[in-house]
Amino acid sequence: MTTSEKSLLRAWGLMMALSIALSIAAEPLRPQSYLLAWAAFVCMVAYWKARIVLSTYLGLKAAPGARAGFSLAIAVILAMILGSFALELAIPALR
């Protein structure tokens, strides 16, 4: 097995592990008080999965500047999603 095949296999294994972590976190019996923490966990996992795709599958490991730019864009989008989720949870408390 070549080095690139090992790298792809390692990335695939990590992606599968993160997917399993998300499926465990999606348990329907979680308390309502932890919804924001759960959403933050989902955003973090989505960020790391995107980084794996950018680095390994798109080959941006060799272009750290481009990888950093894409990572920043993904982080901003996920922060906006998490912020809107937090706002949605906070609005009923303000009424």
Backbone as a chain_set.jsonl record, in Angstrom:
{"seq": "MTTSEKSLLRAWGLMMALSIALSIAAEPLRPQSYLLAWAAFVCMVAYWKARIVLSTYLGLKAAPGARAGFSLAIAVILAMILGSFALELAIPALR", "coords": {"N": [[0.844, -1.172, 0.0], [0.593, 2.169, -0.901], [1.886, 5.378, 0.227], [0.063, 7.477, -0.217], [-2.306, 6.042, -0.47], [-2.517, 4.993, 2.099], [-2.86, 7.365, 3.512], [-5.323, 8.255, 2.486], [-6.946, 6.155, 3.354], [-6.703, 6.412, 6.117], [-7.876, 8.937, 6.434], [-10.476, 8.333, 5.579], [-11.228, 6.514, 7.588], [-11.204, 8.208, 9.828], [-13.226, 9.988, 9.087], [-15.396, 8.239, 9.15], [-15.408, 7.577, 11.874], [-16.054, 10.082, 12.975], [-18.596, 10.35, 11.895], [-19.935, 8.278, 13.195], [-19.765, 9.256, 15.797], [-21.46, 11.457, 15.532], [-23.873, 10.155, 15.02], [-24.314, 8.891, 17.44], [-24.561, 11.124, 19.057], [-26.941, 12.08, 18.138], [-28.998, 10.941, 19.486], [-32.379, 10.471, 20.291], [-33.388, 10.928, 22.86], [-32.166, 12.956, 24.27], [-31.775, 15.588, 26.709], [-33.697, 18.637, 26.641], [-32.363, 20.847, 27.571], [-29.77, 20.703, 26.754], [-29.563, 21.346, 24.086], [-28.241, 23.452, 22.724], [-25.544, 22.915, 23.269], [-25.373, 20.464, 21.996], [-25.827, 21.252, 19.344], [-23.541, 22.81, 18.973], [-21.602, 20.82, 19.143], [-22.245, 19.324, 16.853], [-21.639, 21.238, 14.898], [-18.868, 21.493, 15.312], [-17.976, 18.917, 14.61], [-18.775, 18.889, 11.937], [-17.09, 20.887, 10.975], [-14.532, 19.682, 11.308], [-14.802, 17.466, 9.657], [-15.057, 18.746, 7.201], [-12.519, 19.91, 7.056], [-10.946, 17.607, 6.804], [-11.789, 16.692, 4.306], [-10.963, 18.866, 2.725], [-8.164, 18.858, 3.155], [-7.214, 16.195, 2.615], [-8.72, 14.865, 0.514], [-9.073, 16.878, -1.428], [-6.522, 17.715, -1.67], [-5.347, 19.951, -0.455], [-3.485, 20.014, 1.484], [-1.0, 20.551, 0.639], [-1.168, 23.197, 0.043], [-1.248, 25.388, 2.216], [-2.207, 28.009, 2.63], [-4.506, 28.31, 1.016], [-6.039, 26.29, 2.148], [-6.365, 27.324, 4.716], [-7.876, 29.612, 4.144], [-10.271, 28.499, 3.066], [-11.014, 27.033, 5.317], [-11.492, 29.061, 7.156], [-13.691, 30.311, 5.948], [-15.575, 28.243, 6.118], [-15.711, 27.997, 8.904], [-16.815, 30.495, 9.581], [-19.346, 30.325, 8.359], [-20.427, 28.13, 9.782], [-20.403, 29.229, 12.344], [-22.284, 31.241, 12.025], [-24.554, 29.678, 11.575], [-24.722, 28.312, 14.042], [-25.033, 30.522, 15.713], [-27.521, 31.516, 14.832], [-29.113, 29.4, 15.583], [-28.8, 29.523, 18.362], [-29.982, 31.997, 18.807], [-32.606, 31.437, 18.066], [-33.298, 29.715, 20.115], [-33.144, 31.477, 22.245], [-35.039, 33.468, 21.852], [-37.774, 32.673, 22.601], [-37.408, 32.734, 25.373], [-37.188, 35.394, 25.923], [-39.676, 36.44, 25.634]], "CA": [[0.0, 0.0, 0.0], [1.407, 3.377, -1.01], [1.676, 6.387, 1.264], [-1.182, 8.207, -0.481], [-3.419, 5.145, -0.148], [-2.617, 4.957, 3.562], [-3.408, 8.649, 3.934], [-6.751, 8.248, 2.158], [-7.605, 5.187, 4.231], [-6.739, 7.033, 7.446], [-8.888, 9.998, 6.374], [-11.782, 7.677, 5.517], [-11.498, 5.984, 8.924], [-11.529, 9.328, 10.71], [-14.552, 10.471, 8.691], [-16.379, 7.275, 9.65], [-15.465, 7.738, 13.332], [-16.812, 11.299, 13.246], [-19.999, 10.067, 11.565], [-20.468, 7.465, 14.296], [-19.939, 10.168, 16.93], [-22.674, 12.234, 15.281], [-25.064, 9.315, 15.165], [-24.512, 8.698, 18.88], [-25.028, 12.4, 19.601], [-28.298, 12.345, 17.652], [-29.956, 10.14, 20.26], [-33.588, 11.29, 20.445], [-33.783, 11.117, 24.256], [-31.325, 13.957, 24.94], [-32.565, 16.626, 27.382], [-33.852, 19.883, 25.899], [-31.446, 21.867, 28.082], [-28.461, 20.557, 26.124], [-29.685, 21.493, 22.64], [-27.207, 24.34, 22.19], [-24.276, 22.174, 23.323], [-25.451, 19.457, 20.942], [-25.644, 21.95, 18.071], [-22.124, 23.179, 18.894], [-20.876, 19.584, 18.84], [-22.492, 19.016, 15.441], [-20.863, 22.2, 14.105], [-17.443, 21.142, 15.404], [-17.748, 17.713, 13.806], [-18.882, 19.296, 10.532], [-15.861, 21.619, 10.648], [-13.404, 18.755, 11.164], [-15.023, 16.661, 8.458], [-14.719, 19.605, 6.064], [-11.049, 20.024, 7.011], [-10.409, 16.347, 6.272], [-12.049, 16.691, 2.863], [-10.089, 19.866, 2.103], [-6.751, 18.478, 3.242], [-6.865, 14.895, 2.053], [-9.349, 14.533, -0.759], [-8.828, 17.939, -2.399], [-5.084, 17.917, -1.757], [-4.927, 21.275, 0.0], [-2.425, 19.894, 2.485], [0.177, 21.158, 0.014], [-1.423, 24.633, -0.101], [-1.82, 25.766, 3.517], [-2.929, 29.279, 2.559], [-5.843, 28.035, 0.478], [-6.752, 25.5, 3.158], [-6.737, 28.237, 5.802], [-8.972, 30.455, 3.657], [-11.49, 27.694, 3.025], [-11.373, 26.687, 6.697], [-12.074, 30.259, 7.76], [-15.034, 30.483, 5.378], [-16.435, 27.213, 6.708], [-15.906, 28.346, 10.316], [-17.742, 31.632, 9.645], [-20.684, 29.819, 8.036], [-20.899, 27.315, 10.905], [-20.669, 30.136, 13.468], [-23.57, 31.888, 11.741], [-25.599, 28.674, 11.801], [-24.841, 28.108, 15.486], [-25.592, 31.753, 16.272], [-28.958, 31.583, 14.547], [-29.742, 28.376, 16.424], [-28.828, 30.067, 19.724], [-30.988, 33.058, 18.82], [-33.923, 30.801, 18.034], [-33.565, 29.192, 21.458], [-33.22, 32.573, 23.207], [-36.204, 34.332, 21.616], [-38.913, 32.358, 23.493], [-37.091, 33.099, 26.757], [-37.333, 36.842, 26.056], [-41.104, 36.821, 25.581]], "C": [[0.894, 1.241, 0.0], [1.06, 4.359, 0.111], [0.367, 7.137, 1.041], [-2.408, 7.336, -0.193], [-3.621, 5.048, 1.359], [-3.257, 6.239, 4.091], [-4.909, 8.717, 3.66], [-7.53, 7.3, 3.063], [-7.739, 5.737, 5.652], [-7.817, 8.127, 7.485], [-10.292, 9.402, 6.347], [-12.171, 7.137, 6.892], [-11.888, 7.078, 9.901], [-12.905, 9.902, 10.377], [-15.645, 9.53, 9.211], [-16.524, 7.393, 11.168], [-16.26, 8.991, 13.705], [-18.296, 11.109, 12.932], [-20.661, 9.228, 12.655], [-20.698, 8.337, 15.532], [-21.195, 11.012, 16.751], [-23.93, 11.397, 15.454], [-25.348, 9.018, 16.635], [-25.064, 9.977, 19.506], [-26.466, 12.7, 19.192], [-29.354, 11.519, 18.372], [-31.192, 10.984, 20.569], [-33.981, 11.575, 21.893], [-32.949, 12.161, 24.996], [-32.201, 15.037, 25.582], [-32.605, 17.914, 26.552], [-32.845, 20.939, 26.347], [-30.07, 21.794, 27.43], [-28.494, 20.772, 24.614], [-28.589, 22.37, 22.051], [-25.842, 23.659, 22.209], [-24.243, 21.106, 22.237], [-25.222, 20.093, 19.58], [-24.188, 22.38, 17.894], [-21.271, 21.961, 18.563], [-21.037, 19.21, 17.373], [-21.691, 19.958, 14.545], [-19.373, 21.883, 14.155], [-17.123, 19.919, 14.557], [-17.822, 18.049, 12.319], [-17.628, 20.043, 10.093], [-14.698, 20.655, 10.425], [-13.569, 17.837, 9.963], [-14.685, 17.474, 7.208], [-13.21, 19.774, 5.935], [-10.406, 18.763, 6.446], [-10.599, 16.297, 4.762], [-11.123, 17.671, 2.161], [-8.644, 19.4, 2.058], [-6.426, 17.235, 2.44], [-7.418, 14.694, 0.658], [-9.138, 15.605, -1.823], [-7.353, 18.295, -2.508], [-4.603, 19.282, -1.307], [-3.923, 21.218, 1.143], [-1.153, 20.567, 1.97], [0.023, 22.666, -0.162], [-2.064, 25.156, 1.187], [-2.586, 27.089, 3.497], [-4.355, 29.098, 2.065], [-6.671, 27.253, 1.489], [-7.21, 26.391, 4.311], [-7.9, 29.139, 5.386], [-10.297, 29.716, 3.615], [-11.955, 27.342, 4.44], [-12.018, 27.869, 7.406], [-13.495, 30.481, 7.249], [-16.009, 29.476, 5.98], [-16.728, 27.54, 8.17], [-16.894, 29.501, 10.463], [-19.176, 31.171, 9.375], [-21.249, 29.006, 9.202], [-21.192, 28.172, 12.135], [-21.995, 30.865, 13.266], [-24.731, 30.925, 11.971], [-25.822, 28.461, 13.295], [-25.435, 29.339, 16.166], [-27.082, 31.88, 16.03], [-29.723, 30.55, 15.372], [-29.858, 28.881, 17.864], [-29.87, 31.172, 19.846], [-32.396, 32.49, 18.832], [-34.292, 30.237, 19.403], [-33.779, 30.317, 22.469], [-34.487, 33.41, 23.045], [-37.407, 33.949, 22.478], [-38.649, 32.739, 24.948], [-37.273, 34.596, 26.985], [-38.79, 37.285, 26.086], [-41.756, 36.776, 26.917]], "O": [[1.827, 1.349, 0.795], [0.08, 4.188, 0.835], [-0.363, 7.406, 1.995], [-3.431, 7.837, 0.275], [-4.754, 5.023, 1.841], [-4.087, 6.203, 5.0], [-5.677, 9.183, 4.503], [-8.643, 7.611, 3.486], [-8.765, 5.548, 6.306], [-8.573, 8.228, 8.451], [-11.195, 9.906, 7.014], [-13.318, 7.285, 7.315], [-12.797, 6.898, 10.711], [-13.664, 10.262, 11.277], [-16.697, 9.985, 9.66], [-17.636, 7.319, 11.692], [-17.051, 8.963, 14.647], [-19.154, 11.651, 13.629], [-21.822, 9.453, 12.995], [-21.7, 8.181, 16.23], [-21.919, 11.256, 17.717], [-24.936, 11.878, 15.975], [-26.509, 8.907, 17.029], [-25.93, 9.923, 20.38], [-27.136, 13.5, 19.845], [-30.487, 11.416, 17.903], [-31.06, 12.105, 21.061], [-34.854, 12.413, 22.12], [-33.017, 12.245, 26.222], [-33.261, 15.365, 25.048], [-31.648, 18.233, 25.847], [-32.509, 21.836, 25.574], [-29.283, 22.734, 27.547], [-27.538, 20.412, 23.927], [-28.061, 22.059, 20.984], [-25.064, 23.809, 21.267], [-23.2, 20.872, 21.626], [-24.502, 19.539, 18.749], [-23.658, 22.321, 16.785], [-20.321, 22.061, 17.786], [-20.068, 18.82, 16.721], [-21.124, 19.524, 13.542], [-18.686, 21.995, 13.14], [-16.107, 19.891, 13.863], [-17.021, 17.55, 11.529], [-17.153, 19.858, 8.972], [-13.956, 20.798, 9.453], [-12.585, 17.471, 9.32], [-14.095, 16.948, 6.264], [-12.68, 19.78, 4.825], [-9.434, 18.841, 5.696], [-9.692, 15.911, 4.025], [-10.557, 17.35, 1.116], [-7.977, 19.534, 1.032], [-5.467, 17.223, 1.669], [-6.674, 14.388, -0.275], [-9.033, 15.28, -3.006], [-6.976, 19.1, -3.359], [-3.541, 19.728, -1.741], [-3.554, 22.249, 1.705], [-0.344, 21.081, 2.742], [0.996, 23.346, -0.488], [-3.279, 25.345, 1.246], [-3.524, 27.265, 4.275], [-5.295, 29.661, 2.626], [-7.859, 27.518, 1.667], [-8.318, 26.228, 4.822], [-8.803, 29.398, 6.181], [-11.32, 30.23, 4.067], [-13.153, 27.352, 4.724], [-12.974, 27.702, 8.164], [-14.395, 30.802, 8.025], [-17.142, 29.825, 6.313], [-17.86, 27.382, 8.627], [-17.724, 29.49, 11.372], [-20.106, 31.574, 10.073], [-22.412, 29.172, 9.569], [-22.122, 27.879, 12.886], [-22.742, 31.081, 14.221], [-25.771, 31.316, 12.502], [-26.96, 28.432, 13.763], [-26.244, 29.216, 17.086], [-27.826, 32.302, 16.915], [-30.848, 30.801, 15.806], [-30.888, 28.692, 18.51], [-30.559, 31.275, 20.861], [-33.274, 33.001, 19.527], [-35.455, 30.275, 19.805], [-34.511, 30.141, 23.443], [-34.957, 34.002, 24.016], [-38.026, 34.845, 23.052], [-39.591, 33.039, 25.681], [-37.49, 35.025, 28.118], [-39.093, 38.396, 26.523], [-42.947, 37.068, 27.033]]}, "num_chains": 1, "name": "protein.A"}
